[in-house]
């Protein structure tokens, strides 16, 4: 999937500045797509040149003027064509932590354990943030009520996918930490070197 598709999907929520999109990616799209603000700004410029988004300048008194982007009809058509392009490519996993875990038996197990614990901590924080987003989206409704009443259900469905992903990270991380701890407890402590 190209970054432009994720940007256009975010613009379905309405007009947004590059800053708004960067914050939105961090808050709502992060459960399925990561991008730096610099990548977003570069992509918005390309998309504007290609006629997929349009921008208008909003004058501001005490701050620099800002540009608000919105989808054009051409952008919406590209997004519709993208949606219809079946099947979606399977996710390719490139996870540096997993490479380190694969090599844990020949290296610094404590460093790997620390990296796993950090991932568990990040996943815990993300899951809490996603749960707050879920509560805001539901606004006191049950999921069934939300699905029956909401104008758009895609953002909620992707949020559920992000929550499941972080739960999976947590489950794996907790299991990995437990097994590493068990393994460390079995290992004999090497003797102290004797003085000569």
N, C-alpha and C positions, 0 to 999 in steps of 0.2 A: 504494500500500500504506500502510496506517495503521501508526503506531508500535506500536499495541497488538498487531498481528500479529507484529511482530519481537520484542516483549517476550514474548509467549506462546511463540514459537518458542524463545527463550532459556530459558524455564522448563521446556521439555521435558527439559532436562539435570537438572532437579531443583529442590528448594526453594532460594531465594536471597534475600538481603537486597537492598535498593536499591543499596547499595554494591557488593555482589557482581555485580549485574547491570550496573552502570556499568563495572566492571572487565572483565566478560565481553564487553560491547559493544566495549570498547576492544581486547580481545585476540582475540576469536573472531568476533563478529558484524560487526566493523568492515569486513570484506571485502565486505559487502553492505548495511550500514545504519549510519548515523551518528546519534547522539543525545547531547545533553548530559546530565549527571547530573540537572539540574533538570527537563529534559523527561521523563526516566525516572520520577522521583519523582512528578511531577504525573500522569503516565499511570497509574502504579500505584495512586494514590489513586482516580482515576476508575474504573479497572477493578475495584477492590475494592468501590466503591459499586455498580457494575453487577453484582456477583456473578461476575465472570470469574476473579478470583483471591481467595484467602483469605490472611489473614496471622495469624501467631502471634508473640507477644512472647517473646523469649529474654532472661531476666534476666542481666545481667553485673555483676561485682563492681566493677571499677575503670573501667569505661567505661559510656557510656549504653546502656540496653537497646536491643536491635535487633529489628526486625521481619523475619521470614522469610516470603516470599511463595511460594505454590504455585498451580498451575492448579486451578480447580474443574472439575467435570464440565461445567458450562455453558461455561466457557472453552475446554475441550477440544472441545466441540461447535462452538463458533464458529470455532475454528481448523480443524477438519475441513471445515466449510462453506467457509471461506476457501480451503482447498487445492483443493476441488472446483470453485470458481468459475473457469471457464475462459472465455476465455484470460486470462492475466496481461497487464496493461497493459505496453506497451513502456516502456522507460526513457526519461525525459525528461532530456536533458542541459542543465544550466545551469552553465556553466563560465566564471567570470570571467576566468581566464587566457586562454581561447580568444578572448574579446572583445578583450583586449589584443593578442594575437598578430595578430588580424585587422587591427588598426590600427597595427601596428609600423612601417609605411612612412611614417607621418606624425608619429611621436612619438619617444620616447626608446628607441631600440633596445637600449641597454645595460640599461635597467631591465627590459625584456621578457626579455632574455637571462638576467638574474639570476633573474627569477621562474621561468623554465623550468628553470634549473640547480637551483633550490631544489626544484622538483617532482621532478626526477630524483633528487635526494638523498633526499627523503622516500620516493619509490617504492622506491629501493634498500633503505632501512631497513625499510620494510614487507615487502618481498619476503623479506628475511633473517628477519624475525620470523615470517612465514608459513611459511617453510621449517623453522624450528625447531618450530613447531606441527605441521607435517606429520610430521616425524620422531617427535615425541612420540605422535601419533595412530597412526602405523604401528607403533611399538614393535618395530622389528626385522623386521616382516613386509613382504612385497611388497604392492603395491597389490591384486593379485589375491587374496592371502590375506586382506587387510583386508576387501575387499568380500564375501568368502565367510564370514568369521567375525564381523565386528563386529555389535553389536546395532543400531546406527544408522549409516547411511552419509550422511545428509543433511549433517551438519557437515563431513564430508570433501569432499563434492561442492561445497559453497559455498566452502570453502577453496580448492579448485582454481580455481573461478571468480575468486576474489579474486586469486590468484597470476597468472592469465592477464591480468587487468585491469592489475595493476602492471607486468607484463612489457610490455604494450602501451604504458603510459605511458612506460616507459623507452625503448622503441624509438622512439616518436614524439619524445620529448624529445631523445634523442641526434641524431636526424635534424634536428630543428629547430635545435639548437645548431650543428651542422655547417653547415647552410645559411646561418644568420645570420652565422657566422664567414666563410664564403666571400663572402657579400655585402659584409660590412664590408671585406674585403681588396680588393675591386674598387673601392670608393668612393674617389674622390680626396679627399685631406685638404684641407679648405678653407684657403686662404692666411691667414697671420696678418695682422691689420689693420695698415696702415702708420701710423706716427705722423705727426702733422701739424706 
